[in-house]
Structure formats: structure tokens, C-alpha cells
Amino acid sequence: MIAGAPIPKQYCRIVGDRSLLETTLARIAPLVPPERTLAIVNHGHLRLARLQLAAIPAANVLVQPRNLDTGPGLLVSLLALARRDAAATVAVFPSDHDIRYGGSGTRS
């Protein structure tokens, strides 16, 4: 990686020692095991994403041919999931933002 090269924010370590993607995976780990976790990335981000998605089976990394943005990208991914398991329960956890919890256990 060349210093100063643009990196999509979800792969950056903005706060702490984990990227936003890695933080999202850690946050959902108690709820969803890696073999039931799917990650959606666009083809241009695949090299960065693979390093951070090592705990997820490679078959669970869905690659969009190009950046489709959130709505269409999610729809394409849901259609792929429906072909795997039409009765699957789905929860969506975008990784391009920061979510923290306050000291009292409430969201801040």
C-alpha cells in the first residue's frame, strides 16, 4: 500500500486498533458465528477486505462486480442469500460508521 493512497473508511483504523469493519465483526461475534456471517464487498475493495475478513469462510464473502451503493448492493446480496437459504433470517450491520456504548451500558 502506498502512503497517502485513498482507503474506504470501513477499512481504516479511525478509533483504536481495529478498522470499522473489524469492529463491526467483533460487535456481532457474540450473536452470529463466522460460518453464518456474510460480508458484502465490491470488487475494487476485495484486496483490503480479504485481510480483515479472514475469520469468515471465503464462500461467505460476496463480491459485487462494482460499487452498487447501499440499496442496490443490499438487494443483490439478499438475492444471493435467498438462493442459498430462502428461509434465512437476516440482520444488516453496515461497517462504515462508528457505534459505541456508554459506561452505563446504554448506547451513546
C-alpha positions as CSV (number, residue, x, y, z in Angstrom):
1,M,0.0,0.0,0.0
2,I,1.3,3.4,-0.9
3,A,1.3,6.1,1.8
4,G,-1.5,8.5,1.2
5,A,-3.4,6.1,-1.0
6,P,-7.2,6.6,-0.5
7,I,-8.7,3.8,1.5
8,P,-12.5,3.4,2.0
9,K,-13.4,4.3,5.6
10,Q,-14.7,0.9,6.6
11,Y,-11.2,-0.5,6.2
12,C,-9.5,2.3,8.2
13,R,-8.5,2.2,11.9
14,I,-10.1,5.5,12.8
15,V,-10.5,4.9,16.5
16,G,-8.4,2.3,18.3
17,D,-6.5,-0.6,16.8
18,R,-9.3,-2.1,14.7
19,S,-10.9,-0.9,11.5
20,L,-14.6,-0.1,11.3
21,L,-15.1,-3.4,9.6
22,E,-13.1,-5.3,12.2
23,T,-15.1,-3.5,15.0
24,T,-18.4,-4.5,13.4
25,L,-17.3,-8.1,13.1
26,A,-16.3,-8.1,16.8
27,R,-19.6,-6.5,17.8
28,I,-21.7,-9.2,16.1
29,A,-19.4,-12.1,17.0
30,P,-21.4,-13.0,20.2
31,L,-24.6,-13.1,18.1
32,V,-23.6,-14.7,14.8
33,P,-20.8,-17.3,14.3
34,P,-18.4,-16.7,11.4
35,E,-19.8,-19.5,9.3
36,R,-23.2,-17.7,9.4
37,T,-21.8,-14.3,8.7
38,L,-21.8,-12.9,5.2
39,A,-19.9,-9.9,4.1
40,I,-20.6,-7.9,1.0
41,V,-17.7,-6.0,-0.7
42,N,-17.3,-4.5,-4.1
43,H,-14.6,-5.9,-6.3
44,G,-12.4,-2.9,-6.0
45,H,-12.2,-3.3,-2.2
46,L,-11.6,-7.1,-2.2
47,R,-7.8,-6.9,-1.6
48,L,-8.3,-4.8,1.5
49,A,-11.4,-6.7,2.7
50,R,-9.9,-10.2,2.5
51,L,-7.2,-9.3,5.1
52,Q,-9.9,-8.1,7.5
53,L,-12.4,-10.9,6.8
54,A,-10.0,-13.8,7.4
55,A,-12.2,-15.3,10.1
56,I,-15.2,-15.6,7.7
57,P,-15.2,-18.5,5.2
58,A,-14.2,-17.3,1.8
59,A,-17.6,-18.5,0.4
60,N,-19.3,-16.1,2.7
61,V,-17.6,-13.0,1.2
62,L,-20.0,-11.9,-1.5
63,V,-18.3,-9.7,-4.1
64,Q,-20.2,-7.1,-6.1
65,P,-18.8,-6.6,-9.6
66,R,-18.8,-2.9,-9.0
67,N,-19.9,-0.5,-6.3
68,L,-23.7,-0.6,-6.3
69,D,-24.2,1.7,-3.3
70,T,-26.2,0.6,-0.2
71,G,-29.7,-0.1,-1.6
72,P,-28.9,-2.0,-4.8
73,G,-25.9,-3.7,-3.2
74,L,-28.0,-5.0,-0.4
75,L,-30.7,-6.2,-2.8
76,V,-28.2,-8.1,-4.9
77,S,-26.7,-9.7,-1.8
78,L,-30.1,-10.6,-0.4
79,L,-31.0,-12.3,-3.7
80,A,-27.7,-14.3,-3.4
81,L,-28.6,-15.3,0.1
82,A,-32.1,-16.3,-0.9
83,R,-30.6,-18.8,-3.4
84,R,-28.6,-20.3,-0.5
85,D,-31.3,-20.4,2.1
86,A,-34.8,-19.0,1.3
87,A,-35.7,-19.1,5.0
88,A,-32.6,-17.3,6.3
89,T,-33.0,-14.7,9.0
90,V,-31.2,-11.5,8.0
91,A,-29.7,-8.7,10.0
92,V,-27.7,-5.9,8.3
93,F,-24.8,-4.3,10.0
94,P,-23.1,-1.6,7.9
95,S,-19.5,-1.2,8.8
96,D,-18.8,2.3,7.5
97,H,-19.7,4.1,10.7
98,D,-18.7,4.1,14.4
99,I,-21.0,2.7,17.1
100,R,-20.0,3.0,20.8
101,Y,-21.6,2.1,24.1
102,G,-21.5,4.4,27.1
103,G,-20.2,3.3,30.5
104,S,-23.8,2.8,31.8
105,G,-24.5,0.1,29.1
106,T,-26.7,2.4,27.0
107,R,-25.9,3.4,23.5
108,S,-24.4,6.8,23.0
